Amino acid sequence: MKILVLNAGSSSQKSCLYELNDVLPDRPPQPLWEAQIDWSHREGVAQLKVETASGTELEEEFASDSREATITRMLETLWQGKTQVIPSLKEIDIVGHRVVHGGQDYQQSTLISPDVKEAIARLSVFAPVHNPVNLEGIEAMEKILGDVPQVAVFDTAFHAQLPPAAFVYPGPYEWLENGIRRYGFHGISHQYCARRAADILGKNLADLRLISCHLGNGCSLAAIRGGWSVDTTMGFTPVEGLMMGSRSGSIDPGIIIHLLRREDLTSEKLDNILNRNSGLKGISGVSSDMRQIGDAIAQGNERAQLALDIYIHRLRAGIGAMLASLGGLDALIFTAGVGENSAVVRSAACEAFGFMGLKLDGEKNQQSPVDEDIAAVDSAVRILVIHTQEDWEIARECWKLYH
């Protein structure tokens, strides 16, 4: 069974091809082919990078006026030229898509139909940056591959079992009736990391209490019990919760009322402030990238230091809130760009929880570990660094629908 995965972002597109048989492997296999398109370098120009399992690589730039045309070019590298891994596109059995928002209706991975497409479009009002490009990818594949089955794997689905006390906002009850509630995001990543944590620990996932820290440009925590999210920091949108690369995370809503009364602010300007010019970028004035924040701190930049201090303060507070929802903890997981690569952030986050017997092995923490336990031998809680693999989780969901 050949499964093509499309993971579409606002300015990038990741894709890979997996070949699976009737038995699902315990560990993620290497894809036959991986490709990434990036539109962020130059306007109207797509940068394509391709790599095959045999190590063949391709890099090129070309004019791009539509997502469909760009995806078509990307797929050509699957069955043509030096990166060819299949004789034709007819070899593809199923396509899996990451779809950011599934709303209240879609609480598990779903075969795409006209009704599902209509729902993804309708839910774009909740995820205006992501759902429209997810839908564009689905429609492009329909044109290119015809009737090949496609599956929507929703980023919100892993949080479908949040209790009402966690997902209902304390505003007017009409908010809930109108779909304004906590949905949670990064679900595909949190789901993968929870399963992988159980593998690493040699335990049954259903028996574990986990806190998964997905710390990338976007950041969220999930409290996981019985294999499902029971609390999470992102909410109605991905702006809520932790301080992020360029998103503010949670702030006093009164600030927005204050700004609206005093300044000439439109909803677009507010969106720009909260999503693109806050967080690490807004406080430091340097960058939304934690590596560049670290470089600026090393040069004595006080605003960069303040940005890191706020980030750590809010991360610790978030972990504390997840602890309260779980009533205990078996393992703390760090994943995504910052979580996997910043020893400083991991160390500072863990330091606050020494009172409950959580102890980091400082040497292991410094060694850029992957899929390893970096807790001290006598730690009461295990501390795991896990390389998140959303594309593999999407492929697994596709496989499960057909077995």
C-alpha positions in Angstrom: 0.0 0.0 0.0 1.5 3.3 -1.1 0.4 6.3 1.0 1.1 9.9 -0.1 1.0 12.4 2.8 0.5 16.1 2.2 1.1 18.5 5.1 0.2 22.0 3.9 1.2 25.2 5.7 0.6 28.8 4.8 4.0 29.3 3.2 5.2 25.7 2.8 4.2 22.2 1.8 5.7 19.0 3.0 5.0 15.7 1.4 6.2 12.1 1.6 5.4 8.7 0.2 5.3 5.6 2.5 5.0 2.0 1.4 3.3 -0.3 4.0 2.2 -3.9 4.0 -0.5 -5.6 6.1 1.5 -5.3 9.3 2.0 -1.8 10.7 5.7 -1.3 11.8 6.4 -0.3 15.4 8.8 2.5 14.4 8.4 5.0 11.6 9.9 3.6 8.4 11.9 5.9 6.1 9.7 7.3 3.4 10.5 6.2 -0.2 10.4 9.9 -1.2 10.2 13.2 0.7 9.6 16.7 -0.7 9.3 20.2 0.6 8.1 23.3 -1.1 8.8 26.7 0.4 7.2 29.9 -0.9 8.7 32.2 1.7 12.0 33.0 0.1 10.8 35.1 -2.9 7.4 36.2 -3.9 6.0 34.2 -6.8 8.9 31.7 -6.6 8.7 28.2 -5.2 11.8 26.4 -3.8 11.5 22.6 -4.1 13.7 20.1 -2.2 13.4 16.4 -2.8 15.2 13.4 -1.2 14.7 9.7 -1.8 15.3 6.7 0.5 18.4 5.9 -1.6 19.9 9.3 -0.9 19.2 11.0 -4.3 18.6 14.7 -3.9 17.1 17.4 -6.0 16.8 21.2 -5.4 15.3 23.7 -7.8 13.4 27.0 -7.9 10.6 27.8 -10.3 7.9 30.5 -10.9 4.8 29.5 -9.1 1.4 31.1 -9.7 -0.8 28.4 -8.2 -0.7 25.7 -5.5 -2.0 23.1 -8.0 0.8 23.8 -10.5 3.4 23.6 -7.8 2.1 20.4 -6.4 2.0 18.9 -9.9 5.7 19.8 -10.4 6.5 18.2 -7.0 4.6 15.0 -7.8 6.4 14.7 -11.2 9.6 14.1 -9.2 7.9 11.0 -7.7 7.7 9.2 -11.1 10.2 11.0 -13.4 13.8 12.0 -13.4 16.6 11.1 -11.0 14.3 11.1 -7.9 11.8 8.6 -9.5 10.6 6.0 -7.0 7.4 4.7 -8.7 6.6 4.0 -12.4 3.5 6.3 -12.4 1.1 8.2 -10.2 -1.4 5.3 -10.5 0.8 3.5 -7.9 -0.6 5.8 -5.2 -3.3 4.0 -3.2 -4.4 6.8 -0.8 -3.6 10.4 0.1 -3.6 11.7 3.7 -3.9 15.4 4.5 -3.2 17.2 7.7 -6.3 19.5 8.2 -5.9 22.0 11.1 -9.5 22.4 12.1 -12.2 19.8 12.3 -14.6 21.7 14.6 -17.1 19.7 16.7 -18.2 17.4 13.9 -15.0 15.7 13.0 -13.4 14.0 16.0 -11.4 11.3 14.1 -9.7 10.9 10.7 -12.3 10.8 7.9 -12.5 9.8 4.3 -12.9 13.0 2.3 -16.3 13.5 0.6 -18.1 16.6 -0.8 -19.6 17.1 2.7 -16.2 16.9 4.4 -14.8 19.4 1.9 -17.7 21.7 2.6 -17.1 21.4 6.4 -13.3 22.2 6.0 -14.3 25.3 4.0 -16.9 26.3 6.6 -14.4 25.9 9.4 -12.0 28.2 7.6 -13.6 31.0 9.6 -11.9 29.4 12.7 -8.6 28.7 11.0 -8.2 31.2 8.2 -4.5 30.7 7.7 -4.6 26.9 7.4 -7.9 25.4 6.4 -8.1 27.1 3.0 -4.7 25.9 2.0 -5.5 22.4 3.3 -8.6 22.4 1.0 -6.6 23.7 -1.9 -4.2 20.7 -1.5 -7.2 18.3 -1.4 -8.7 19.8 -4.6 -5.4 19.9 -6.4 -5.0 16.1 -5.7 -8.5 15.5 -7.0 -7.5 17.1 -10.3 -4.1 15.3 -10.5 -5.0 11.8 -9.2 -8.7 11.6 -10.0 -10.7 9.2 -7.7 -7.8 8.1 -5.4 -9.2 8.0 -1.9 -8.2 10.9 0.3 -8.3 11.2 4.1 -8.5 14.2 6.3 -6.4 13.8 9.5 -7.6 16.6 11.8 -5.2 18.4 14.2 -8.1 19.0 16.6 -9.3 15.3 16.8 -6.8 14.2 19.5 -8.5 16.8 21.8 -12.0 15.5 21.1 -12.4 13.9 24.6 -11.7 17.1 26.5 -14.2 17.3 29.4 -16.7 20.2 29.2 -15.0 21.9 32.2 -11.9 22.2 30.0 -13.5 23.1 26.7 -16.3 25.6 27.6 -15.3 29.2 27.9 -16.8 31.2 30.8 -18.5 33.7 28.6 -22.2 33.7 27.7 -23.6 30.2 27.1 -24.5 31.3 23.5 -20.8 31.2 22.7 -20.8 27.5 23.1 -24.0 27.1 21.0 -22.2 29.1 18.2 -19.1 26.8 18.2 -16.9 29.1 20.3 -15.1 26.7 22.6 -11.6 25.2 23.2 -10.6 22.9 20.3 -6.9 22.5 20.9 -4.3 22.0 18.1 -1.0 20.2 17.4 -3.1 17.0 18.0 -1.3 14.9 15.4 2.1 15.7 17.0 0.8 15.2 20.6 -0.8 11.8 19.5 2.4 10.6 17.9 4.6 11.6 20.9 2.2 10.0 23.4 2.5 6.7 21.5 6.2 6.9 21.1 6.6 7.7 24.8 4.8 4.5 25.7 7.2 2.6 23.3 10.3 4.2 24.9 9.1 3.5 28.4 7.9 0.0 27.6 4.5 0.8 29.2 0.9 0.6 28.1 -0.2 4.1 26.8 -3.6 3.7 28.6 -1.8 3.5 31.9 0.3 6.7 31.5 -0.1 10.3 32.6 1.9 12.4 30.2 2.5 16.1 29.5 3.5 16.7 25.9 5.3 20.0 25.3 5.2 20.9 21.6 7.5 23.8 21.4 8.1 25.1 17.9 7.2 28.4 16.3 3.8 27.6 17.6 3.7 26.1 21.1 1.2 24.0 23.0 0.9 21.6 25.9 -1.3 18.6 26.2 -2.2 16.7 29.4 -2.7 13.1 28.2 -4.4 10.3 30.2 -5.7 7.0 28.9 -4.1 7.9 25.5 -6.2 11.0 25.0 -5.8 14.7 25.6 -7.8 15.8 28.7 -6.5 19.4 28.8 -4.5 21.6 26.4 -3.2 25.2 26.2 -4.3 26.2 22.7 -8.0 27.1 22.5 -10.6 28.4 20.1 -7.6 29.4 17.9 -3.9 28.6 18.1 -3.2 32.0 19.6 -4.2 31.0 23.2 -1.8 29.5 25.7 2.0 29.7 25.8 4.2 32.5 24.5 5.3 31.5 21.0 7.6 32.6 18.2 5.5 35.5 17.0 2.1 34.8 18.7 1.3 36.4 22.1 -0.3 33.4 23.7 -2.8 34.2 26.5 -3.2 37.9 27.4 -5.8 39.8 29.4 -8.7 40.4 26.9 -9.1 43.8 28.6 -5.9 44.8 26.8 -7.7 44.4 23.4 -10.7 46.4 24.7 -8.3 49.1 25.9 -6.5 49.2 22.5 -9.8 49.3 20.6 -11.0 52.3 22.6 -7.7 54.2 22.3 -6.3 53.4 18.8 -7.5 53.1 15.2 -7.4 49.3 15.2 -9.1 47.0 12.7 -9.5 43.2 13.2 -6.8 42.7 10.6 -4.3 45.0 12.5 -5.1 43.2 15.8 -4.6 39.8 14.1 -1.2 41.0 12.8 -0.2 42.2 16.2 -1.2 39.0 18.1 -0.2 36.4 15.5 2.8 37.9 13.8 4.4 40.6 15.9 4.2 39.4 19.5 5.8 36.5 21.4 9.6 36.2 21.2 9.7 38.5 18.2 7.6 41.2 19.8 9.5 41.3 23.1 13.0 40.8 21.8 12.7 42.9 18.6 15.2 40.4 17.3 13.5 37.3 15.9 10.8 34.7 16.4 13.6 32.0 16.3 14.9 30.8 19.6 18.4 30.2 18.2 18.7 33.9 17.3 17.3 34.8 20.7 20.1 32.8 22.2 22.7 34.5 20.1 21.4 37.9 21.0 21.5 37.0 24.8 25.1 35.9 24.4 25.8 39.4 23.0 24.2 41.0 26.1 20.8 41.9 24.5 18.5 42.6 27.5 15.3 42.4 25.6 16.2 39.0 24.2 16.9 37.9 27.8 13.5 39.2 28.9 11.8 37.4 26.0 13.4 34.1 27.1 12.5 34.7 30.8 8.8 35.3 29.9 8.8 32.2 27.7 10.2 30.0 30.5 7.8 31.6 33.1 4.8 30.9 31.0 6.0 27.4 30.0 6.4 26.5 33.7 3.0 27.9 34.5 1.4 25.9 31.7 3.1 22.7 32.8 1.8 23.3 36.3 -1.8 23.7 35.0 -1.5 20.4 33.0 -0.2 18.7 36.2 -3.3 19.9 38.1 -5.5 18.3 35.4 -3.7 15.0 35.5 -3.2 14.8 39.3 0.2 13.3 38.8 2.8 12.6 36.1 4.7 9.7 34.7 6.6 11.5 31.9 7.3 15.0 30.6 7.8 15.1 26.8 9.7 17.8 24.8 9.2 17.9 21.1 9.2 20.1 17.9 12.0 22.6 17.0 12.6 24.2 20.4 11.6 21.2 22.5 13.9 18.9 20.6 16.9 21.2 20.2 17.1 23.7 23.1 18.9 22.3 26.2 18.5 25.7 27.9 14.7 25.6 27.6 14.4 22.0 28.7 16.6 22.6 31.7 14.9 25.8 32.8 11.4 24.2 32.4 12.4 21.1 34.5 14.2 23.1 37.2 10.9 24.4 38.6 9.6 20.9 39.3 12.4 19.5 41.5 10.0 19.7 44.4 8.1 16.7 43.0 11.2 14.6 42.4 11.7 15.5 38.7 15.4 15.5 38.0 17.2 16.1 34.7 20.4 14.4 33.8 22.4 17.5 32.8 24.9 15.7 30.6 22.3 13.8 28.6 20.3 17.0 28.2 23.3 18.7 26.5 23.8 15.9 24.0 20.9 16.7 21.6 19.2 13.4 22.4 16.5 12.0 20.1 13.8 9.6 21.4 15.6 9.2 24.7 14.9 9.5 28.4 17.1 12.4 29.7 15.9 12.1 33.4 18.4 11.3 36.1 18.3 7.7 37.2 16.6 8.6 40.5 14.1 11.0 39.0 10.5 10.3 40.1 9.3 11.4 36.6 10.8 10.4 33.3 11.8 13.2 30.9 11.7 12.4 27.2 12.9 14.2 24.1 10.9 12.9 21.1 11.4 13.8 17.5 7.8 14.4 16.4 6.8 12.7 13.1 3.4 14.1 12.1 3.7 12.7 8.5 4.1 9.2 9.8 1.1 9.7 12.1 -1.0 10.8 9.2 0.1 7.7 7.2 -0.8 5.4 10.1 -4.3 7.0 10.3 -4.7 6.3 6.5 -3.6 2.7 7.0 -6.0 2.2 9.9 -9.0 3.3 7.9 -8.3 0.5 5.4 -7.4 -2.3 7.8 
